[in-house]
Amino acid sequence: MNRTPSFTQRQRRLPARCVAACALAGLPLLAAAQATSSVTIYGLFDAAVRRASNVGADGASRVSMDDGIFTGSRLGFRTREDLGGGLSALLAMESGFDPSTGASAQASPTADYGQVAAATRFWGREIYIGLRSTDGWGLSLGRQYTLAHQMTARFQPEGNPNSTAHSIFSSHHVARQDNMVKLEAKLAGVELAAARTLGEVAGNNGSDAWAVSAAYTAGPVSLGAYVQRLNNLADTEQRRIVGAGGNWKLTEAFTLLAGAMRRDDEVSPQTNRVWTLGASTRVLPTVTISAAYLHDKQAGSARLAGKRKVAYVTASYAFSKRSDVYAVVDRNEVEGGYAKPAFMGTLGSQNGLVLGLRHRF
């Protein structure tokens, strides 16, 4: 029996063959299309137990469980789509939370200096959309880190600490602002950035802010400087901040860090001069030790004259690339007309001891 298909049968089979061939030919195109877009889900859980003296109004001590001392807990999403020609669209959404209670973090009880009033913030750490090119320029819109915050992280061994008891710079420059437009570019190896925060107050510049920064890295040395201006909500005061600093990686395992900042107010006579020195060393493949000293001298009048000094030493042991345990010994001293920090019960000194556990995914 002749099993050769007839012409009519071949006609019926031809479309199926074409479909299969086209599908196979299209697989590389489909894979290429998928490769041009990515979504990353990530997070960090950092819980720390801290025993501190001078927390109560009577100077009593307290043991508490806090969000991470240096790296706050967060859950985040990042997307990137290749638009062609070296240009990409990007999106970032990062939610901060307190690991001891699960409550959202980064709330703003009152609106001021570039922050809108928000009792809670689900995407409190940052949320923005933007464009980025392979040659170094970028545009982003949304709630973002201030340029001052990004720059001062370069000259502190653990970046800007998440804990207010361990940081000074952030209290002056504000870590994040809402309604920010940020432009970035790279010229002759210099990283340039400019930001404008829209206060959205009709009739005045309340909560408006702007900033510019520049950074340069050559081999083991990284340097940076910034200028920032912030208006209060009532548009009756402007905070003016300038700072510079950097780090020097002397060896693969040892880094020195230093920086300075000056804050002036347009109306108030208050001035603050802040400086810091720090070092970080990896003593073993799994053990890192860091230390820092921060000094804030406040002046402007007899009533305002005072100081705040912070010192800490921290050691961490890495179980893996994702998990580590750390310990911190710290001391705060506040004197004179310097406003008492919220974490202290009375003016004077506070000693702290921390044990923390951290996991990244």
GUNUKE-856036 format. One record per residue (C-alpha): residue number from 1; x, y, z. Coordinates in pm, whole numbers. Each point is the difference from the previous one (the first is absolute). Layout:
<marlums>
<marlum num="NUM" px="X" py="Y" pz="Z"/>
...
</marlums>
This chain:
<marlums>
<marlum num="1" px="0" py="0" pz="0"/>
<marlum num="2" px="136" py="338" pz="-102"/>
<marlum num="3" px="45" py="212" pz="317"/>
<marlum num="4" px="135" py="304" pz="-182"/>
<marlum num="5" px="-217" py="298" pz="103"/>
<marlum num="6" px="-205" py="163" pz="-271"/>
<marlum num="7" px="45" py="361" pz="-101"/>
<marlum num="8" px="-318" py="86" pz="188"/>
<marlum num="9" px="134" py="-164" pz="319"/>
<marlum num="10" px="328" py="187" pz="-34"/>
<marlum num="11" px="-195" py="324" pz="-28"/>
<marlum num="12" px="-179" py="-74" pz="323"/>
<marlum num="13" px="323" py="-86" pz="184"/>
<marlum num="14" px="199" py="298" pz="-126"/>
<marlum num="15" px="-153" py="260" pz="235"/>
<marlum num="16" px="82" py="-213" pz="307"/>
<marlum num="17" px="359" py="-33" pz="-113"/>
<marlum num="18" px="24" py="373" pz="-60"/>
<marlum num="19" px="-142" py="75" pz="343"/>
<marlum num="20" px="253" py="-229" pz="164"/>
<marlum num="21" px="286" py="148" pz="-201"/>
<marlum num="22" px="-107" py="355" pz="80"/>
<marlum num="23" px="-36" py="-87" pz="369"/>
<marlum num="24" px="350" py="-144" pz="9"/>
<marlum num="25" px="139" py="298" pz="-187"/>
<marlum num="26" px="-173" py="235" pz="243"/>
<marlum num="27" px="142" py="-157" pz="316"/>
<marlum num="28" px="328" py="197" pz="-15"/>
<marlum num="29" px="-200" py="320" pz="-50"/>
<marlum num="30" px="-223" py="-84" pz="297"/>
<marlum num="31" px="303" py="-78" pz="216"/>
<marlum num="32" px="163" py="327" pz="-107"/>
<marlum num="33" px="-316" py="192" pz="87"/>
<marlum num="34" px="-14" py="-163" pz="342"/>
<marlum num="35" px="369" py="74" pz="60"/>
<marlum num="36" px="-58" py="373" pz="-50"/>
<marlum num="37" px="-223" py="28" pz="308"/>
<marlum num="38" px="63" py="-111" pz="358"/>
<marlum num="39" px="-176" py="7" pz="337"/>
<marlum num="40" px="197" py="-44" pz="323"/>
<marlum num="41" px="-160" py="-76" pz="336"/>
<marlum num="42" px="234" py="47" pz="294"/>
<marlum num="43" px="3" py="67" pz="370"/>
<marlum num="44" px="196" py="39" pz="320"/>
<marlum num="45" px="-109" py="-100" pz="350"/>
<marlum num="46" px="208" py="157" pz="276"/>
<marlum num="47" px="-104" py="-33" pz="364"/>
<marlum num="48" px="214" py="129" pz="287"/>
<marlum num="49" px="-27" py="-19" pz="379"/>
<marlum num="50" px="149" py="308" pz="168"/>
<marlum num="51" px="61" py="72" pz="364"/>
<marlum num="52" px="44" py="374" pz="59"/>
<marlum num="53" px="49" py="215" pz="307"/>
<marlum num="54" px="-172" py="336" pz="56"/>
<marlum num="55" px="-318" py="-71" pz="-195"/>
<marlum num="56" px="-267" py="91" pz="255"/>
<marlum num="57" px="-70" py="347" pz="139"/>
<marlum num="58" px="173" py="-109" pz="322"/>
<marlum num="59" px="303" py="-130" pz="-191"/>
<marlum num="60" px="-111" py="-364" pz="23"/>
<marlum num="61" px="132" py="-265" pz="-238"/>
<marlum num="62" px="-207" py="-201" pz="-247"/>
<marlum num="63" px="29" py="-313" pz="-213"/>
<marlum num="64" px="-181" py="23" pz="-332"/>
<marlum num="65" px="-32" py="-179" pz="-333"/>
<marlum num="66" px="62" py="242" pz="-286"/>
<marlum num="67" px="17" py="15" pz="-375"/>
<marlum num="68" px="356" py="-53" pz="-126"/>
<marlum num="69" px="267" py="233" pz="136"/>
<marlum num="70" px="172" py="64" pz="-333"/>
<marlum num="71" px="-225" py="-161" pz="-262"/>
<marlum num="72" px="-374" py="32" pz="48"/>
<marlum num="73" px="-234" py="-285" pz="-88"/>
<marlum num="74" px="-171" py="25" pz="-337"/>
<marlum num="75" px="-186" py="-175" pz="-282"/>
<marlum num="76" px="57" py="127" pz="-351"/>
<marlum num="77" px="-81" py="-36" pz="-368"/>
<marlum num="78" px="210" py="127" pz="-289"/>
<marlum num="79" px="-78" py="-20" pz="-370"/>
<marlum num="80" px="206" py="90" pz="-304"/>
<marlum num="81" px="-99" py="-2" pz="-366"/>
<marlum num="82" px="244" py="46" pz="-286"/>
<marlum num="83" px="-142" py="267" pz="-231"/>
<marlum num="84" px="281" py="-27" pz="-251"/>
<marlum num="85" px="282" py="235" pz="-86"/>
<marlum num="86" px="154" py="-41" pz="345"/>
<marlum num="87" px="-311" py="134" pz="176"/>
<marlum num="88" px="-196" py="-184" pz="270"/>
<marlum num="89" px="-320" py="70" pz="192"/>
<marlum num="90" px="14" py="-84" pz="369"/>
<marlum num="91" px="-224" py="-15" pz="302"/>
<marlum num="92" px="81" py="-42" pz="371"/>
<marlum num="93" px="-237" py="-62" pz="291"/>
<marlum num="94" px="148" py="-67" pz="344"/>
<marlum num="95" px="-201" py="-43" pz="319"/>
<marlum num="96" px="159" py="39" pz="343"/>
<marlum num="97" px="-134" py="-179" pz="306"/>
<marlum num="98" px="75" py="-52" pz="367"/>
<marlum num="99" px="89" py="-369" pz="46"/>
<marlum num="100" px="-101" py="4" pz="366"/>
<marlum num="101" px="-365" py="88" pz="-76"/>
<marlum num="102" px="-47" py="-17" pz="-378"/>
<marlum num="103" px="-105" py="366" pz="-10"/>
<marlum num="104" px="87" py="211" pz="-304"/>
<marlum num="105" px="293" py="234" pz="52"/>
<marlum num="106" px="106" py="345" pz="-131"/>
<marlum num="107" px="-323" py="175" pz="102"/>
<marlum num="108" px="-7" py="383" pz="7"/>
<marlum num="109" px="-225" py="127" pz="284"/>
<marlum num="110" px="22" py="358" pz="-131"/>
<marlum num="111" px="84" py="146" pz="-341"/>
<marlum num="112" px="329" py="191" pz="-12"/>
<marlum num="113" px="327" py="38" pz="-188"/>
<marlum num="114" px="-109" py="-196" pz="-306"/>
<marlum num="115" px="-211" py="-268" pz="169"/>
<marlum num="116" px="-377" py="-22" pz="-35"/>
<marlum num="117" px="-193" py="-89" pz="317"/>
<marlum num="118" px="-67" py="-375" pz="1"/>
<marlum num="119" px="-108" py="-195" pz="307"/>
<marlum num="120" px="118" py="-319" pz="-169"/>
<marlum num="121" px="195" py="-70" pz="-317"/>
<marlum num="122" px="-9" py="-340" pz="-165"/>
<marlum num="123" px="267" py="98" pz="-254"/>
<marlum num="124" px="180" py="218" pz="253"/>
<marlum num="125" px="360" py="-69" pz="-93"/>
<marlum num="126" px="-31" py="104" pz="-365"/>
<marlum num="127" px="-233" py="-19" pz="-296"/>
<marlum num="128" px="88" py="147" pz="-338"/>
<marlum num="129" px="-12" py="-44" pz="-375"/>
<marlum num="130" px="274" py="105" pz="-237"/>
<marlum num="131" px="220" py="-33" pz="-306"/>
<marlum num="132" px="366" py="-104" pz="-8"/>
<marlum num="133" px="255" py="-10" pz="-280"/>
<marlum num="134" px="313" py="-208" pz="-34"/>
<marlum num="135" px="212" py="314" pz="-33"/>
<marlum num="136" px="-84" py="112" pz="353"/>
<marlum num="137" px="-291" py="242" pz="-9"/>
<marlum num="138" px="-332" py="-59" pz="170"/>
<marlum num="139" px="-332" py="155" pz="102"/>
<marlum num="140" px="-219" py="-116" pz="290"/>
<marlum num="141" px="-327" py="125" pz="152"/>
<marlum num="142" px="-150" py="-86" pz="339"/>
<marlum num="143" px="95" py="-45" pz="366"/>
<marlum num="144" px="377" py="-35" pz="4"/>
<marlum num="145" px="316" py="27" pz="210"/>
<marlum num="146" px="143" py="350" pz="19"/>
<marlum num="147" px="333" py="61" pz="-172"/>
<marlum num="148" px="153" py="91" pz="336"/>
<marlum num="149" px="-108" py="-335" pz="144"/>
<marlum num="150" px="147" py="-192" pz="-292"/>
<marlum num="151" px="326" py="193" pz="20"/>
<marlum num="152" px="56" py="-23" pz="376"/>
<marlum num="153" px="-36" py="-378" pz="-22"/>
<marlum num="154" px="336" py="3" pz="-181"/>
<marlum num="155" px="191" py="126" pz="302"/>
<marlum num="156" px="-150" py="-209" pz="280"/>
<marlum num="157" px="116" py="-361" pz="43"/>
<marlum num="158" px="-354" py="-142" pz="19"/>
<marlum num="159" px="-162" py="262" pz="-220"/>
<marlum num="160" px="-264" py="223" pz="160"/>
<marlum num="161" px="-114" py="-199" pz="306"/>
<marlum num="162" px="-368" py="-92" pz="17"/>
<marlum num="163" px="-3" py="67" pz="375"/>
<marlum num="164" px="-26" py="365" pz="113"/>
<marlum num="165" px="219" py="-83" pz="299"/>
<marlum num="166" px="288" py="-79" pz="-237"/>
<marlum num="167" px="-35" py="277" pz="-258"/>
<marlum num="168" px="39" py="378" pz="-18"/>
<marlum num="169" px="11" py="104" pz="-365"/>
<marlum num="170" px="-353" py="-125" pz="-78"/>
<marlum num="171" px="-155" py="217" pz="272"/>
<marlum num="172" px="118" py="310" pz="-189"/>
<marlum num="173" px="-45" py="-86" pz="-368"/>
<marlum num="174" px="-318" py="-220" pz="15"/>
<marlum num="175" px="39" py="-349" pz="-142"/>
<marlum num="176" px="-287" py="-1" pz="-252"/>
<marlum num="177" px="-233" py="250" pz="-161"/>
<marlum num="178" px="-332" py="-29" pz="-181"/>
<marlum num="179" px="-76" py="143" pz="-346"/>
<marlum num="180" px="364" py="-2" pz="-106"/>
<marlum num="181" px="132" py="42" pz="-354"/>
<marlum num="182" px="356" py="-127" pz="-28"/>
<marlum num="183" px="243" py="31" pz="-292"/>
<marlum num="184" px="328" py="-190" pz="-20"/>
<marlum num="185" px="286" py="7" pz="-251"/>
<marlum num="186" px="360" py="-113" pz="-37"/>
<marlum num="187" px="257" py="231" pz="-155"/>
<marlum num="188" px="371" py="-83" pz="-33"/>
<marlum num="189" px="-29" py="-251" pz="283"/>
<marlum num="190" px="-181" py="243" pz="233"/>
<marlum num="191" px="-345" py="-103" pz="128"/>
<marlum num="192" px="-226" py="305" pz="-1"/>
<marlum num="193" px="-351" py="28" pz="142"/>
<marlum num="194" px="-264" py="267" pz="56"/>
<marlum num="195" px="-333" py="-29" pz="180"/>
<marlum num="196" px="-306" py="218" pz="46"/>
<marlum num="197" px="-267" py="-80" pz="257"/>
<marlum num="198" px="-343" py="149" pz="-67"/>
<marlum num="199" px="-163" py="128" pz="318"/>
<marlum num="200" px="-344" py="24" pz="-164"/>
<marlum num="201" px="-99" py="294" pz="219"/>
<marlum num="202" px="-205" py="265" pz="-183"/>
<marlum num="203" px="134" py="353" pz="21"/>
<marlum num="204" px="340" py="-70" pz="158"/>
<marlum num="205" px="306" py="-227" pz="-3"/>
<marlum num="206" px="-101" py="-203" pz="306"/>
<marlum num="207" px="185" py="-334" pz="13"/>
<marlum num="208" px="173" py="69" pz="-333"/>
<marlum num="209" px="358" py="-123" pz="-16"/>
<marlum num="210" px="288" py="-33" pz="-244"/>
<marlum num="211" px="340" py="-165" pz="6"/>
<marlum num="212" px="305" py="-64" pz="-218"/>
<marlum num="213" px="283" py="-248" pz="49"/>
<marlum num="214" px="318" py="-123" pz="-168"/>
<marlum num="215" px="207" py="-312" pz="63"/>
<marlum num="216" px="320" py="-141" pz="-145"/>
<marlum num="217" px="161" py="-340" pz="43"/>
<marlum num="218" px="352" py="-83" pz="-112"/>
<marlum num="219" px="145" py="-335" pz="103"/>
<marlum num="220" px="-19" py="-37" pz="380"/>
<marlum num="221" px="-113" py="360" pz="65"/>
<marlum num="222" px="-360" py="125" pz="-16"/>
<marlum num="223" px="-86" py="367" pz="64"/>
<marlum num="224" px="-326" py="194" pz="-1"/>
<marlum num="225" px="-160" py="334" pz="86"/>
<marlum num="226" px="-354" py="138" pz="15"/>
<marlum num="227" px="-210" py="312" pz="59"/>
<marlum num="228" px="-358" py="-21" pz="125"/>
<marlum num="229" px="-270" py="260" pz="73"/>
<marlum num="230" px="-326" py="-89" pz="180"/>
<marlum num="231" px="-297" py="226" pz="79"/>
<marlum num="232" px="-236" py="-63" pz="288"/>
<marlum num="233" px="-372" py="-41" pz="-69"/>
<marlum num="234" px="-90" py="352" pz="118"/>
<marlum num="235" px="271" py="142" pz="-230"/>
<marlum num="236" px="146" py="196" pz="292"/>
<marlum num="237" px="333" py="-182" pz="23"/>
<marlum num="238" px="256" py="-145" pz="-237"/>
<marlum num="239" px="258" py="-257" pz="103"/>
<marlum num="240" px="327" py="25" pz="-194"/>
<marlum num="241" px="241" py="-293" pz="2"/>
<marlum num="242" px="339" py="-60" pz="-164"/>
<marlum num="243" px="213" py="-310" pz="47"/>
<marlum num="244" px="292" py="-198" pz="-138"/>
<marlum num="245" px="185" py="-322" pz="75"/>
<marlum num="246" px="104" py="-335" pz="-129"/>
<marlum num="247" px="180" py="-326" pz="63"/>
<marlum num="248" px="337" py="-151" pz="-77"/>
<marlum num="249" px="44" py="-374" pz="-38"/>
<marlum num="250" px="357" py="-45" pz="120"/>
<marlum num="251" px="-8" py="-375" pz="-51"/>
<marlum num="252" px="-255" py="-253" pz="-120"/>
<marlum num="253" px="-108" py="-46" pz="363"/>
<marlum num="254" px="50" py="345" pz="161"/>
<marlum num="255" px="-183" py="327" pz="-75"/>
<marlum num="256" px="26" py="347" pz="158"/>
<marlum num="257" px="-294" py="242" pz="-18"/>
<marlum num="258" px="-46" py="370" pz="84"/>
<marlum num="259" px="-246" py="279" pz="-63"/>
<marlum num="260" px="-123" py="341" pz="114"/>
<marlum num="261" px="-320" py="201" pz="-23"/>
<marlum num="262" px="-117" py="351" pz="87"/>
<marlum num="263" px="-363" py="100" pz="58"/>
<marlum num="264" px="-128" py="358" pz="19"/>
<marlum num="265" px="-353" py="133" pz="31"/>
<marlum num="266" px="-119" py="311" pz="-180"/>
<marlum num="267" px="-194" py="145" pz="296"/>
<marlum num="268" px="119" py="-188" pz="309"/>
<marlum num="269" px="358" py="73" pz="110"/>
<marlum num="270" px="58" py="-375" pz="41"/>
<marlum num="271" px="304" py="-148" pz="-171"/>
<marlum num="272" px="123" py="-359" pz="16"/>
<marlum num="273" px="342" py="-128" pz="-97"/>
<marlum num="274" px="15" py="-378" pz="-29"/>
<marlum num="275" px="299" py="-218" pz="-72"/>
<marlum num="276" px="67" py="-372" pz="10"/>
<marlum num="277" px="286" py="-246" pz="-16"/>
<marlum num="278" px="-39" py="-371" pz="-53"/>
<marlum num="279" px="169" py="-323" pz="-99"/>
<marlum num="280" px="-105" py="-345" pz="-112"/>
<marlum num="281" px="210" py="-313" pz="-16"/>
<marlum num="282" px="-64" py="-362" pz="-94"/>
<marlum num="283" px="208" py="-195" pz="250"/>
<marlum num="284" px="-117" py="-339" pz="-128"/>
<marlum num="285" px="-194" py="-102" pz="-310"/>
<marlum num="286" px="-311" py="-18" pz="219"/>
<marlum num="287" px="73" py="273" pz="258"/>
<marlum num="288" px="-15" py="378" pz="-55"/>
<marlum num="289" px="64" py="270" pz="261"/>
<marlum num="290" px="-98" py="366" pz="-44"/>
<marlum num="291" px="36" py="306" pz="222"/>
<marlum num="292" px="-111" py="361" pz="-31"/>
<marlum num="293" px="4" py="326" pz="192"/>
<marlum num="294" px="-242" py="284" pz="-81"/>
<marlum num="295" px="19" py="350" pz="149"/>
<marlum num="296" px="-267" py="271" pz="-34"/>
<marlum num="297" px="86" py="344" pz="138"/>
<marlum num="298" px="-295" py="238" pz="17"/>
<marlum num="299" px="32" py="377" pz="35"/>
<marlum num="300" px="-179" py="327" pz="-79"/>
<marlum num="301" px="-91" py="128" pz="347"/>
<marlum num="302" px="63" py="-75" pz="365"/>
<marlum num="303" px="-329" py="-188" pz="12"/>
<marlum num="304" px="81" py="-217" pz="-301"/>
<marlum num="305" px="365" py="-76" pz="75"/>
<marlum num="306" px="53" py="-370" pz="58"/>
<marlum num="307" px="134" py="-328" pz="-136"/>
<marlum num="308" px="-98" py="-352" pz="-87"/>
<marlum num="309" px="261" py="-275" pz="-30"/>
<marlum num="310" px="-61" py="-355" pz="-121"/>
<marlum num="311" px="243" py="-291" pz="-3"/>
<marlum num="312" px="-60" py="-362" pz="-89"/>
<marlum num="313" px="183" py="-322" pz="-76"/>
<marlum num="314" px="-174" py="-284" pz="-182"/>
<marlum num="315" px="108" py="-352" pz="-92"/>
<marlum num="316" px="-184" py="-238" pz="-230"/>
<marlum num="317" px="34" py="-370" pz="-73"/>
<marlum num="318" px="-130" py="-125" pz="-336"/>
<marlum num="319" px="-157" py="-343" pz="-1"/>
<marlum num="320" px="-43" py="37" pz="-376"/>
<marlum num="321" px="-31" py="272" pz="-262"/>
<marlum num="322" px="-358" py="58" pz="115"/>
<marlum num="323" px="2" py="-48" pz="378"/>
<marlum num="324" px="210" py="149" pz="277"/>
<marlum num="325" px="-3" py="83" pz="368"/>
<marlum num="326" px="142" py="326" pz="138"/>
<marlum num="327" px="73" py="177" pz="326"/>
<marlum num="328" px="32" py="373" pz="72"/>
<marlum num="329" px="138" py="195" pz="294"/>
<marlum num="330" px="-93" py="370" pz="-14"/>
<marlum num="331" px="6" py="321" pz="203"/>
<marlum num="332" px="-182" py="333" pz="-37"/>
<marlum num="333" px="88" py="322" pz="180"/>
<marlum num="334" px="-223" py="309" pz="-21"/>
<marlum num="335" px="73" py="325" pz="178"/>
<marlum num="336" px="-87" py="370" pz="17"/>
<marlum num="337" px="-272" py="144" pz="-223"/>
<marlum num="338" px="-6" py="-298" pz="-233"/>
<marlum num="339" px="-359" py="-130" pz="-15"/>
<marlum num="340" px="-47" py="-325" pz="190"/>
<marlum num="341" px="-42" py="-287" pz="-250"/>
<marlum num="342" px="-324" py="-197" pz="27"/>
<marlum num="343" px="187" py="-323" pz="79"/>
<marlum num="344" px="149" py="150" pz="321"/>
<marlum num="345" px="-181" py="54" pz="328"/>
<marlum num="346" px="207" py="295" pz="121"/>
<marlum num="347" px="290" py="207" pz="-126"/>
<marlum num="348" px="334" py="-160" pz="72"/>
<marlum num="349" px="121" py="-335" pz="-126"/>
<marlum num="350" px="-139" py="-332" pz="-116"/>
<marlum num="351" px="176" py="-333" pz="-42"/>
<marlum num="352" px="-138" py="-274" pz="-222"/>
<marlum num="353" px="66" py="-366" pz="-71"/>
<marlum num="354" px="-157" py="-171" pz="-302"/>
<marlum num="355" px="-33" py="-352" pz="-135"/>
<marlum num="356" px="-158" py="-31" pz="-344"/>
<marlum num="357" px="-86" py="-265" pz="-257"/>
<marlum num="358" px="-32" py="80" pz="-368"/>
<marlum num="359" px="-113" py="-189" pz="-311"/>
<marlum num="360" px="-19" py="114" pz="-362"/>
<marlum num="361" px="-196" py="-163" pz="-280"/>
</marlums>
